Amino acid sequence: MTRKSSNQWALILGVSSGFGAAAARELARHGYHILGIHLDRQATMPAVNKLIEDIEGHGQKAVFYNMNAADEHKRHAALDNFVDAYHREGRAEIKVLMHSLAFGTLRPLVGRNEGEMIKKAQLEMTIDVMANSLIYWIQDTVRRGLLGRGARIFAMTSDGANLNLPFYGAVSAAKAALESYIRQLAIELGPRGITCNALLAGVTDTPALSKIPGAKNMLYAAVAKNPFNRATTPEDVATAIIALLQDGTEFINGNTIGVDGGESKISYVGQKTPYQYADLNLLTESSWDPTDVS
Ligand SMILES: NC(=O)c1ccc[n+]([C@@H]2O[C@H](COP(=O)([O-])OP(=O)(O)OC[C@H]3O[C@@H](n4cnc5c(N)ncnc54)[C@H](O)[C@@H]3O)[C@@H](O)[C@H]2O)c1
């Protein structure tokens, strides 16, 4: 990979935790400055300050905004400040734009009674933050001339875009929209030399996961079915992003790329290998002998 020149930046939406934080550390290690957007209260600020320290420890700049990424005025203000401070003189370029925002309402779409039913504002907010905000940040970085040829856009998705989970209806719709936006953006931004891909992470132990009802069971199930016998980590995704920044990878465009060890492809029926249940004689009708490995 080309060593980054001193004006190359990664804009990470959701920088302070989970996938965003791991990507920020790895990108800084590879020579990118980090423009980070996050939403944190006082209790989690020590971790944010530690992340800034780590980025600066790699000799890179860390410009962070603690704000709602879906707030239009704050988005304009953050980008205008960034342009004033770094773009005019040094012609800063955003080479990586990562969407990794976890901010949604986890409740039934209909539920058992009125009280459980998701509200219009909650549904719209979830889709706005977790999907539509991708478009607005891209539009506003393009408008300011920050996103040029060679830039790479990554949006974090999950297999919840295609599979059902209790309480996940709004987020699931947001993920489906996000993947659809990525395909459409790939067509529109390809001619500008910008690629767009969704990264489908497996179940990963992060603060966002812990808010999903049944999160522990999701982790157990993920490890049980994952061909690598472990859950995905934020660092797995960070490593994949670095790989997808290699020169010559621009034809990888418009995809949903699994970074989950194959977890989302497994239809789990409780076994790790085809041979595990051979002794149950479940396959007596079959001409295939599961114990024959020759
Ligand atoms: N954890 C998993 O198992 C998993 C699996 C696949 C995909 N994902 C997706 O990855 C993305 C990141 O999730 P994570 O697990 O790293 O979560 P996380 O909770 O560790 O990080 C979320 C980040 O988003 C920021 N954020 C949340 N709402 C915001 C807002 N309105 N404005 C600005 N910043 C905001 C937080 O400050 C934080 O930096 C999400 O889109 C999530 O759906 C998660």
The ligand as an SDF file (V2000), in Angstrom:
LIG
                    3D

 44 48  0  0  0  0  0  0  0  0999 V2000
  -21.5190   -5.3390   17.2320 N   0  0  0  0  0  0  0  0  0  0  0  0
  -21.9980   -6.1550   16.3160 C   0  0  0  0  0  0  0  0  0  0  0  0
  -22.2350   -7.3490   16.5640 O   0  0  0  0  0  0  0  0  0  0  0  0
  -22.2190   -5.6480   14.8950 C   0  0  0  0  0  0  0  0  0  0  0  0
  -22.2350   -6.5910   13.8490 C   0  0  0  0  0  0  0  0  0  0  0  0
  -22.4190   -6.1250   12.5480 C   0  0  0  0  0  0  0  0  0  0  0  0
  -22.5730   -4.7650   12.2920 C   0  0  0  0  0  0  0  0  0  0  0  0
  -22.5510   -3.8830   13.3370 N   0  0  0  0  0  0  0  0  0  0  0  0
  -22.7190   -2.4610   13.0140 C   0  0  0  0  0  0  0  0  0  0  0  0
  -21.4900   -1.7800   13.1960 O   0  0  0  0  0  0  0  0  0  0  0  0
  -21.7520   -0.3970   13.4740 C   0  0  0  0  0  0  0  0  0  0  0  0
  -20.9830    0.0210   14.7110 C   0  0  0  0  0  0  0  0  0  0  0  0
  -21.3930   -0.7790   15.7880 O   0  0  0  0  0  0  0  0  0  0  0  0
  -20.4520   -1.1050   17.0320 P   0  0  0  0  0  0  0  0  0  0  0  0
  -20.8090   -2.4820   17.4500 O   0  0  0  0  0  0  0  0  0  0  0  0
  -19.0330   -0.7560   16.7160 O   0  0  0  0  0  0  0  0  0  0  0  0
  -21.0830   -0.0970   18.0910 O   0  0  0  0  0  0  0  0  0  0  0  0
  -20.4390    0.7670   19.2650 P   0  0  0  0  0  0  0  0  0  0  0  0
  -21.5490    1.0450   20.1910 O   0  0  0  0  0  0  0  0  0  0  0  0
  -19.2070    0.1390   19.7860 O   0  0  0  0  0  0  0  0  0  0  0  0
  -20.0190    2.1270   18.4970 O   0  0  0  0  0  0  0  0  0  0  0  0
  -20.9930    2.9910   17.9840 C   0  0  0  0  0  0  0  0  0  0  0  0
  -20.3610    4.3230   17.6670 C   0  0  0  0  0  0  0  0  0  0  0  0
  -21.3810    5.1650   17.1020 O   0  0  0  0  0  0  0  0  0  0  0  0
  -21.3580    6.4260   17.7910 C   0  0  0  0  0  0  0  0  0  0  0  0
  -22.7070    6.9760   17.6950 N   0  0  0  0  0  0  0  0  0  0  0  0
  -23.8780    6.3890   17.9950 C   0  0  0  0  0  0  0  0  0  0  0  0
  -24.8950    7.1930   17.6940 N   0  0  0  0  0  0  0  0  0  0  0  0
  -24.3720    8.3320   17.1840 C   0  0  0  0  0  0  0  0  0  0  0  0
  -24.9170    9.5350   16.6800 C   0  0  0  0  0  0  0  0  0  0  0  0
  -26.2420    9.7390   16.6200 N   0  0  0  0  0  0  0  0  0  0  0  0
  -24.0710   10.4910   16.2430 N   0  0  0  0  0  0  0  0  0  0  0  0
  -22.7320   10.3090   16.2930 C   0  0  0  0  0  0  0  0  0  0  0  0
  -22.1540    9.1810   16.7540 N   0  0  0  0  0  0  0  0  0  0  0  0
  -22.9730    8.2040   17.1920 C   0  0  0  0  0  0  0  0  0  0  0  0
  -20.9170    6.0920   19.2040 C   0  0  0  0  0  0  0  0  0  0  0  0
  -20.4490    7.2560   19.8670 O   0  0  0  0  0  0  0  0  0  0  0  0
  -19.8270    5.0790   18.8920 C   0  0  0  0  0  0  0  0  0  0  0  0
  -18.6480    5.7570   18.5260 O   0  0  0  0  0  0  0  0  0  0  0  0
  -23.2690   -0.2830   13.6180 C   0  0  0  0  0  0  0  0  0  0  0  0
  -23.8060    0.1730   12.4090 O   0  0  0  0  0  0  0  0  0  0  0  0
  -23.6910   -1.7100   13.8850 C   0  0  0  0  0  0  0  0  0  0  0  0
  -25.0320   -1.9570   13.4910 O   0  0  0  0  0  0  0  0  0  0  0  0
  -22.3720   -4.2860   14.6260 C   0  0  0  0  0  0  0  0  0  0  0  0
  1  2  1  0
  2  3  2  0
  2  4  1  0
  4  5  1  0
  4 44  2  0
  5  6  2  0
  6  7  1  0
  7  8  2  0
  8  9  1  0
  8 44  1  0
  9 10  1  0
  9 42  1  0
 10 11  1  0
 11 12  1  0
 11 40  1  0
 12 13  1  0
 13 14  1  0
 14 15  2  0
 14 16  1  0
 14 17  1  0
 17 18  1  0
 18 19  2  0
 18 20  1  0
 18 21  1  0
 21 22  1  0
 22 23  1  0
 23 24  1  0
 23 38  1  0
 24 25  1  0
 25 26  1  0
 25 36  1  0
 26 27  1  0
 26 35  1  0
 27 28  2  0
 28 29  1  0
 29 30  1  0
 29 35  2  0
 30 31  1  0
 30 32  2  0
 32 33  1  0
 33 34  2  0
 34 35  1  0
 36 37  1  0
 36 38  1  0
 38 39  1  0
 40 41  1  0
 40 42  1  0
 42 43  1  0
M  CHG  2   8   1  16  -1
M  END
$$$$
